[in-house]
């Protein structure tokens, strides 16, 4: 029998550890796919994913991912680069995912059971696509369609970095 050197033993241990890490990642991916469905499409910030439109509600969008559940329904997934929020999913994230759920429902004729927000630190939240979520989305959509009522309180701090400041009638700067 040939004696094993310390370097060879270390290489074997590191190789085994690498195999364990890769196997763990594969199991994690398999678990996520079982939970959220098989990948159907991806929009990698290039606009290559399918554009979903609703003529009735005059909205459109591209979910970051669409996944198909075993029963055939599609689930929209939205990625956020920030860490998981400490106090729950912000309303703006819920509304965005709800809008994707509405768009998927209109495009396929079948309502998704939920949408998903996935954060940069790996955390994720399911947003149920139910009557309450639909009503919240449609309330926001109706508010957007009404004329501006002047409720904004402009400030230099907020308005300086606002992406809509050039077209806003309430801007402070």
C-alpha positions as CSV (number, residue, x, y, z in Angstrom):
1,X,0.0,0.0,0.0
2,X,1.3,3.5,-0.9
3,X,1.4,5.9,2.0
4,X,-0.8,9.0,1.6
5,X,0.9,12.3,2.2
6,X,-0.6,15.2,4.1
7,X,-1.1,17.2,0.9
8,X,-3.0,14.3,-0.7
9,X,-5.1,13.8,2.4
10,X,-6.0,17.5,2.4
11,X,-6.9,17.4,-1.3
12,X,-9.2,14.4,-0.6
13,X,-10.9,16.2,2.3
14,X,-11.3,19.4,0.3
15,X,-12.6,17.5,-2.7
16,X,-15.1,15.7,-0.5
17,X,-16.2,19.0,1.0
18,X,-16.7,20.5,-2.5
19,X,-18.9,17.5,-3.5
20,X,-21.0,18.0,-0.3
21,X,-21.5,21.7,-1.0
22,X,-22.6,21.0,-4.6
23,X,-24.9,18.2,-3.5
24,X,-26.4,20.6,-0.9
25,X,-27.0,23.3,-3.5
26,X,-28.6,20.7,-5.8
27,X,-30.9,19.5,-3.1
28,X,-31.8,23.1,-2.2
29,X,-32.7,23.8,-5.8
30,X,-34.8,20.7,-6.0
31,X,-36.6,21.6,-2.8
32,X,-37.3,25.2,-4.2
33,X,-38.6,23.8,-7.5
34,X,-40.9,21.4,-5.6
35,X,-42.2,24.3,-3.6
36,X,-42.5,27.0,-6.3
37,X,-42.8,24.9,-9.5
38,X,-40.6,24.2,-12.5
39,X,-39.0,27.2,-14.3
40,X,-40.9,28.3,-17.4
41,X,-39.4,31.7,-18.2
42,X,-36.8,34.2,-16.8
43,X,-36.5,37.9,-17.4
44,X,-32.8,38.7,-16.7
45,X,-33.2,42.5,-16.7
46,X,-33.0,42.3,-20.5
47,X,-36.6,42.4,-21.3
48,X,-36.4,38.9,-22.7
49,X,-39.2,37.4,-20.6
50,X,-42.8,37.5,-21.8
51,X,-44.6,40.8,-21.5
52,X,-48.0,40.2,-19.9
53,X,-50.7,42.7,-20.7
54,X,-54.2,43.5,-19.4
55,X,-56.3,45.6,-21.7
56,X,-59.1,45.7,-19.1
57,X,-56.9,47.2,-16.3
58,X,-54.4,48.9,-18.6
59,X,-51.3,47.4,-16.9
60,X,-48.5,45.3,-18.2
61,X,-45.3,43.8,-16.8
62,X,-42.6,41.1,-17.0
63,X,-42.2,38.9,-13.9
64,X,-38.6,38.0,-13.1
65,X,-39.6,34.3,-13.3
66,X,-42.6,32.3,-14.1
67,X,-42.8,28.8,-12.7
68,X,-45.3,26.0,-13.5
69,X,-46.8,24.0,-10.6
70,X,-47.5,20.3,-11.0
71,X,-51.2,21.1,-11.6
72,X,-50.2,23.4,-14.5
73,X,-50.8,26.8,-13.0
74,X,-48.2,29.5,-13.4
75,X,-46.7,31.3,-10.4
76,X,-45.0,34.8,-10.9
77,X,-41.8,35.4,-8.9
78,X,-40.3,38.8,-8.3
79,X,-36.7,39.3,-7.2
80,X,-35.6,42.1,-4.9
81,X,-31.9,42.7,-4.4
82,X,-32.4,44.0,-0.8
83,X,-32.4,41.9,2.3
84,X,-35.6,40.4,3.6
85,X,-37.6,43.2,5.3
86,X,-37.6,42.9,9.1
87,X,-41.3,43.7,9.5
88,X,-42.9,41.9,6.6
89,X,-43.3,42.4,2.9
90,X,-43.7,46.1,2.0
91,X,-47.0,47.0,0.4
92,X,-45.3,48.1,-2.8
93,X,-43.8,44.5,-3.2
94,X,-47.2,42.9,-2.5
95,X,-48.9,45.1,-5.0
96,X,-46.3,44.4,-7.7
97,X,-46.6,40.6,-7.2
98,X,-50.4,40.9,-7.1
99,X,-50.3,42.7,-10.4
100,X,-48.3,39.9,-11.9
101,X,-50.8,37.4,-10.5
102,X,-53.6,39.3,-12.2
103,X,-51.7,39.4,-15.5
104,X,-51.0,35.7,-15.3
105,X,-54.6,35.0,-14.7
106,X,-55.7,37.1,-17.6
107,X,-53.1,35.6,-19.9
108,X,-53.8,32.0,-19.1
109,X,-57.4,32.0,-17.9
110,X,-56.3,30.3,-14.7
111,X,-55.6,32.1,-11.4
112,X,-52.3,31.4,-9.8
113,X,-52.6,30.3,-6.1
114,X,-49.9,32.8,-5.1
115,X,-47.0,34.9,-6.2
116,X,-43.5,35.0,-4.6
117,X,-41.2,37.8,-3.6
118,X,-37.6,36.6,-3.3
119,X,-35.0,38.7,-1.5
120,X,-31.3,39.0,-2.0
121,X,-30.5,37.2,1.2
122,X,-32.4,34.1,0.1
123,X,-35.6,34.9,2.1
124,X,-38.9,34.8,0.3
125,X,-42.5,35.4,0.9
126,X,-45.6,34.0,-0.7
127,X,-48.3,36.5,-1.5
128,X,-51.7,34.7,-1.7
129,X,-53.7,35.5,-4.8
130,X,-57.1,35.7,-3.1
131,X,-60.1,38.1,-3.0
132,X,-58.4,40.4,-0.4
133,X,-55.2,40.8,-2.5
134,X,-57.2,41.3,-5.7
135,X,-59.3,44.0,-4.0
136,X,-56.2,45.8,-2.6
137,X,-54.6,45.7,-6.1
138,X,-57.7,47.1,-7.8
139,X,-58.0,49.8,-5.1
140,X,-54.5,51.0,-5.9
141,X,-55.2,50.7,-9.6
142,X,-58.3,52.9,-9.2
143,X,-56.4,55.5,-7.2
144,X,-53.7,55.7,-9.9
145,X,-56.4,56.5,-12.4
146,X,-57.8,59.4,-10.5
147,X,-56.4,63.0,-10.8
148,X,-53.7,64.0,-8.4
149,X,-55.2,65.4,-5.3
150,X,-52.2,67.3,-3.9
151,X,-51.6,65.2,-0.9
152,X,-47.8,65.0,-1.4
153,X,-45.6,67.0,1.0
154,X,-42.6,67.9,-1.0
155,X,-39.2,68.2,0.6
156,X,-35.7,68.7,-0.8
157,X,-34.6,65.5,0.9
158,X,-37.3,63.4,-0.8
159,X,-37.6,65.2,-4.1
160,X,-33.8,65.4,-4.9
161,X,-33.6,61.6,-5.6
162,X,-37.1,61.0,-6.9
163,X,-37.2,59.4,-10.3
164,X,-40.3,61.3,-11.2
165,X,-39.2,64.8,-10.1
166,X,-38.9,66.1,-13.7
167,X,-42.5,65.5,-14.4
168,X,-44.0,66.1,-11.0
169,X,-46.1,69.2,-10.2
170,X,-45.4,68.9,-6.5
171,X,-41.6,68.9,-6.6
172,X,-39.6,70.9,-4.1
173,X,-36.5,71.4,-6.2
